[in-house]
Amino acid sequence: MPSWNQLLAELEGHQQDPAAANNWLKYAQIQWIDSLSQVRGGRHVIFYASGFLQKPHAAPFFLQINPEDINGFMSAMHGMDWSKGLTLLLHTPGGITNATETIVEYLHQKFTDIEVIIPAYAMSAGTMISLASNRLIMGRQSQLGPIDPQMPLGGRSASARAIVDQFDQAKSEIIQDVRTAAVWAPALQTLGPALLREAKDALHYGEEMVARWLAKRHFHHRPDAVIKSAAVANYFNRSENHKSHGRRIDRDEARAQGLDVTDLEIDQNLQDIVLTNYHLATLAFEKTPCVKFILSNTGNIWVKNMNF
């Protein structure tokens, strides 16, 4: 299998003709997605990839999972045989919870068996999608992340869990000593009472949704599926378990929670094909205006381009 440097050299061999370079990259991606389908027993394959690592200066909305992505999935899945099962190759920093719910419910309606392969990152809402699968395949470098939702706050994002915890801490300290109310007042005024309600709703909404998906797919064979699913969803949603929304949750930690995770390295051919697909994606993000794409083994592709 070609290395990243070999793929880069082949692409740069066409750089005198941009159209030829783009065509080479497009057909190489289609070829290697088809190879992944073959090595997975003829299952359908979809590669959802974001250029968040190569294009960090792009507007976050376009790099993240957002409502427009359902159009991409519908385009990529057109004409598929739903009985074959789906292998979802996933590379994303996460995104909008509501959009994630739409995508997962759509995939669940189409496929009775879904496996997710994570070549590098499936964070936040990407972790939600991963937990909605029947099983996972992860390499040493692969990582999931906490699913606690992020709330817009004064031009930045803040953890919904941190907002709730801060209110609870303020309440506890003020009850113990009312004089601390003056200390807490400035911070509480910037948060506002409506934000607390929104934060609590967001935490409950995301955790309940992931627990439902886990019970439906990942743990459906267990007699304690509902209880187990609730515990796992709570683990991924509790910021005190992780301290940072961007914290790495590797395959060993995922397995410790009872998730069905296969090591990518067990099958060398599969690992080579997965990483070749990933390397081609990084080249697409580095060498073209592409910020996100959804590609299927049927040759259907949906691309989001942005010119900077």
C-alpha positions as CSV (number, residue, x, y, z in Angstrom):
1,M,0.0,0.0,0.0
2,P,1.3,3.5,-0.8
3,S,2.6,5.7,2.0
4,W,1.4,9.3,2.5
5,N,4.7,10.6,0.8
6,Q,4.1,8.3,-2.2
7,L,0.6,9.5,-2.6
8,L,1.8,13.1,-2.4
9,A,4.5,12.5,-5.0
10,E,1.9,11.0,-7.3
11,L,-0.4,13.9,-6.9
12,E,2.3,16.4,-7.4
13,G,3.2,14.7,-10.6
14,H,0.0,16.0,-12.0
15,Q,0.3,19.5,-10.6
16,Q,1.2,21.1,-14.0
17,D,-2.4,20.3,-15.0
18,P,-4.8,21.1,-12.1
19,A,-7.7,19.3,-13.8
20,A,-5.6,16.1,-14.1
21,A,-4.5,16.4,-10.5
22,N,-8.1,16.7,-9.3
23,N,-9.2,13.8,-11.4
24,W,-6.4,11.6,-10.1
25,L,-7.3,12.5,-6.5
26,K,-11.0,11.8,-7.1
27,Y,-10.5,8.5,-8.8
28,A,-7.9,7.4,-6.2
29,Q,-10.4,8.1,-3.5
30,I,-13.1,6.1,-5.3
31,Q,-10.7,3.2,-5.9
32,W,-9.6,3.0,-2.3
33,I,-13.2,3.3,-0.9
34,D,-14.1,0.4,-3.2
35,S,-11.1,-1.5,-1.8
36,L,-12.5,-1.0,1.7
37,S,-15.9,-2.3,0.6
38,Q,-14.3,-5.4,-0.8
39,V,-12.2,-6.2,2.3
40,R,-15.3,-5.7,4.5
41,G,-17.2,-8.4,2.5
42,G,-19.0,-6.2,0.0
43,R,-20.6,-3.9,2.6
44,H,-21.4,-0.4,1.6
45,V,-18.9,2.2,2.7
46,I,-19.3,5.9,3.4
47,F,-16.4,8.2,4.3
48,Y,-17.4,11.3,6.2
49,A,-14.4,13.5,6.6
50,S,-13.7,17.1,7.7
51,G,-10.6,19.2,7.0
52,F,-10.5,20.6,10.5
53,L,-6.9,19.7,10.9
54,Q,-5.7,21.2,7.6
55,K,-8.0,24.2,7.5
56,P,-8.4,25.4,11.1
57,H,-8.9,29.0,9.9
58,A,-12.2,28.0,8.2
59,A,-15.5,28.9,9.9
60,P,-16.2,26.2,12.4
61,F,-19.8,25.7,11.1
62,F,-18.5,24.4,7.8
63,L,-16.0,22.0,9.4
64,Q,-18.4,20.6,12.0
65,I,-21.4,18.2,11.7
66,N,-24.2,20.6,10.7
67,P,-27.8,20.3,9.3
68,E,-26.5,20.6,5.7
69,D,-24.7,17.2,6.1
70,I,-27.9,15.2,5.8
71,N,-28.1,16.3,2.1
72,G,-24.6,14.9,1.7
73,F,-25.5,11.5,3.2
74,M,-28.6,11.3,1.1
75,S,-26.5,12.0,-2.0
76,A,-23.8,9.6,-1.1
77,M,-26.3,6.8,-0.3
78,H,-28.5,7.1,-3.4
79,G,-29.0,3.7,-5.0
80,M,-27.5,1.6,-2.2
81,D,-28.7,-1.8,-1.3
82,W,-29.6,-1.3,2.4
83,S,-29.4,-5.1,3.2
84,K,-25.6,-5.1,2.7
85,G,-24.8,-3.2,5.9
86,L,-22.8,0.0,6.3
87,T,-19.1,0.6,7.2
88,L,-18.8,4.3,8.2
89,L,-15.3,5.7,8.0
90,L,-15.5,8.8,10.3
91,H,-13.1,11.7,10.8
92,T,-14.7,14.8,12.5
93,P,-14.2,17.2,15.4
94,G,-17.9,16.9,16.2
95,G,-20.6,19.5,15.7
96,I,-24.3,20.2,16.3
97,T,-26.3,17.7,18.3
98,N,-29.6,18.2,16.5
99,A,-27.9,17.6,13.1
100,T,-26.2,14.5,14.6
101,E,-29.6,13.1,15.6
102,T,-30.9,13.6,12.1
103,I,-28.0,11.8,10.6
104,V,-28.1,8.8,13.0
105,E,-31.8,8.3,12.7
106,Y,-31.6,8.4,8.9
107,L,-28.8,5.8,9.0
108,H,-30.7,3.6,11.4
109,Q,-33.8,3.7,9.2
110,K,-31.7,2.5,6.2
111,F,-29.2,0.0,7.7
112,T,-29.7,-2.8,10.3
113,D,-26.0,-3.2,10.8
114,I,-23.5,-0.3,11.1
115,E,-19.8,-0.4,12.0
116,V,-17.7,2.7,12.5
117,I,-14.0,2.8,11.7
118,I,-12.1,5.7,13.2
119,P,-8.7,6.3,11.4
120,A,-7.9,9.3,13.7
121,Y,-10.6,11.5,15.3
122,A,-14.3,11.1,16.0
123,M,-14.8,13.6,18.7
124,S,-17.9,15.1,20.5
125,A,-20.8,14.6,18.1
126,G,-18.6,12.2,16.1
127,T,-18.4,10.1,19.3
128,M,-22.2,10.2,19.5
129,I,-22.4,8.8,15.9
130,S,-19.8,6.1,16.9
131,L,-21.8,5.1,19.9
132,A,-24.9,4.6,17.7
133,S,-23.1,1.8,15.8
134,N,-23.2,-1.9,16.3
135,R,-19.4,-2.0,16.8
136,L,-16.2,0.0,16.4
137,I,-12.8,-0.5,14.8
138,M,-10.0,1.7,16.2
139,G,-6.2,1.9,15.8
140,R,-3.6,2.9,18.3
141,Q,-3.9,6.5,17.1
142,S,-7.7,6.6,17.0
143,Q,-9.7,8.5,19.6
144,L,-13.2,9.3,20.8
145,G,-14.1,12.2,23.1
146,P,-16.5,13.4,25.7
147,I,-20.1,14.1,24.4
148,D,-21.0,16.9,26.9
149,P,-22.6,19.7,24.7
150,Q,-20.9,23.0,24.3
151,M,-22.9,26.3,24.7
152,P,-22.2,29.6,23.0
153,L,-21.2,32.1,25.7
154,G,-19.8,35.6,25.0
155,G,-18.2,34.8,21.7
156,R,-16.8,31.4,22.8
157,S,-18.0,28.0,23.7
158,A,-18.4,26.7,27.3
159,S,-19.2,23.2,28.5
160,A,-22.9,22.8,29.5
161,R,-21.7,20.7,32.4
162,A,-19.4,23.4,33.6
163,I,-22.2,25.9,33.5
164,V,-24.5,23.6,35.6
165,D,-21.6,22.8,38.1
166,Q,-20.8,26.5,38.5
167,F,-24.4,27.3,39.4
168,D,-24.5,24.4,41.8
169,Q,-21.3,25.5,43.4
170,A,-22.6,29.1,43.8
171,K,-25.8,27.9,45.3
172,S,-24.0,25.7,47.8
173,E,-21.6,28.4,48.9
174,I,-24.3,31.0,49.2
175,I,-26.5,28.7,51.3
176,Q,-23.6,28.1,53.6
177,D,-22.6,31.7,53.8
178,V,-24.9,34.4,52.4
179,R,-22.0,36.9,52.3
180,T,-20.5,35.0,49.3
181,A,-23.5,36.1,47.2
182,A,-21.6,39.4,46.5
183,V,-18.6,37.4,45.3
184,W,-20.7,35.3,43.0
185,A,-23.0,38.0,41.7
186,P,-20.8,39.2,38.8
187,A,-20.3,35.7,37.4
188,L,-23.9,34.7,37.7
189,Q,-25.1,37.9,36.0
190,T,-23.0,37.0,32.9
191,L,-24.5,33.6,32.8
192,G,-28.2,34.4,33.3
193,P,-31.0,32.0,34.5
194,A,-32.1,31.0,31.0
195,L,-28.6,29.6,30.2
196,L,-28.8,27.3,33.2
197,R,-32.1,25.8,31.9
198,E,-30.7,25.4,28.4
199,A,-27.5,23.8,29.7
200,K,-29.4,21.2,31.8
201,D,-31.7,20.5,28.8
202,A,-28.8,20.0,26.5
203,L,-27.0,17.6,28.9
204,H,-30.2,15.5,29.3
205,Y,-31.1,15.6,25.7
206,G,-27.7,14.4,24.4
207,E,-27.2,11.7,27.1
208,E,-30.7,10.3,26.7
209,M,-30.3,10.2,23.0
210,V,-27.0,8.3,23.1
211,A,-28.3,5.9,25.7
212,R,-31.3,5.1,23.4
213,W,-28.9,4.4,20.4
214,L,-26.6,2.2,22.5
215,A,-29.5,0.1,23.7
216,K,-30.9,-0.1,20.1
217,R,-27.6,-1.1,18.5
218,H,-24.4,-1.6,20.5
219,F,-25.9,-3.4,23.5
220,H,-29.1,-4.8,21.9
221,H,-28.0,-8.4,22.7
222,R,-27.6,-7.8,26.4
223,P,-30.4,-8.5,28.8
224,D,-29.4,-5.3,30.8
225,A,-29.1,-3.2,27.6
226,V,-31.1,-0.3,29.0
227,I,-29.2,-0.1,32.2
228,K,-25.8,-0.6,30.6
229,S,-26.5,2.0,27.9
230,A,-27.5,4.6,30.4
231,A,-24.3,4.0,32.4
232,V,-22.1,4.3,29.3
233,A,-23.8,7.4,28.0
234,N,-23.5,9.0,31.4
235,Y,-19.7,8.2,31.5
236,F,-19.1,9.9,28.2
237,N,-21.3,12.9,29.2
238,R,-19.8,13.6,32.6
239,S,-17.1,16.3,32.4
240,E,-15.7,15.3,35.8
241,N,-14.6,12.1,34.2
242,H,-12.6,13.9,31.6
243,K,-11.8,17.5,32.7
244,S,-11.7,18.7,29.0
245,H,-14.1,18.4,26.2
246,G,-11.2,17.6,23.9
247,R,-9.8,14.8,26.0
248,R,-8.7,11.7,24.2
249,I,-10.7,8.5,24.9
250,D,-8.7,5.7,23.3
251,R,-9.9,2.2,22.5
252,D,-8.8,0.7,25.8
253,E,-10.9,3.2,27.7
254,A,-13.8,2.6,25.4
255,R,-13.5,-1.2,25.9
256,A,-13.3,-0.7,29.6
257,Q,-16.8,0.8,29.3
258,G,-18.0,-2.4,27.6
259,L,-17.9,-1.2,24.0
260,D,-17.3,-3.7,21.2
261,V,-14.0,-2.4,19.8
262,T,-11.8,-4.3,17.4
263,D,-8.1,-3.3,16.9
264,L,-7.4,-2.0,13.4
265,E,-4.0,-3.6,13.5
266,I,-5.3,-7.1,13.7
267,D,-5.9,-7.1,9.9
268,Q,-2.9,-5.5,8.2
269,N,-4.6,-5.3,4.8
270,L,-7.6,-3.5,6.4
271,Q,-5.3,-1.1,8.2
272,D,-3.4,-0.3,5.0
273,I,-6.6,0.4,3.1
274,V,-8.1,2.5,5.9
275,L,-5.0,4.6,6.3
276,T,-4.7,5.1,2.6
277,N,-8.2,6.5,2.5
278,Y,-7.3,8.8,5.4
279,H,-4.1,10.0,3.7
280,L,-6.0,10.7,0.5
281,A,-8.5,12.8,2.5
282,T,-5.7,14.8,4.1
283,L,-4.3,15.5,0.6
284,A,-7.7,16.6,-0.6
285,F,-8.0,19.1,2.3
286,E,-4.4,20.3,1.8
287,K,-4.4,20.7,-2.0
288,T,-7.9,21.6,-2.9
289,P,-10.6,24.1,-1.6
290,C,-12.4,21.1,0.0
291,V,-13.3,21.5,3.7
292,K,-15.6,18.5,4.0
293,F,-16.7,15.5,1.9
294,I,-19.0,12.5,2.1
295,L,-17.9,9.7,-0.3
296,S,-19.5,6.3,-0.9
297,N,-18.2,3.1,-2.5
298,T,-20.9,3.5,-5.2
299,G,-18.9,6.5,-6.5
300,N,-21.4,9.1,-5.2
301,I,-19.6,12.1,-3.6
302,W,-20.8,15.3,-1.9
303,V,-18.2,18.0,-1.4
304,K,-18.1,21.3,0.5
305,N,-15.6,23.7,-1.0
306,M,-14.6,27.1,0.3
307,N,-12.2,29.6,-1.2
308,F,-10.0,31.6,1.1
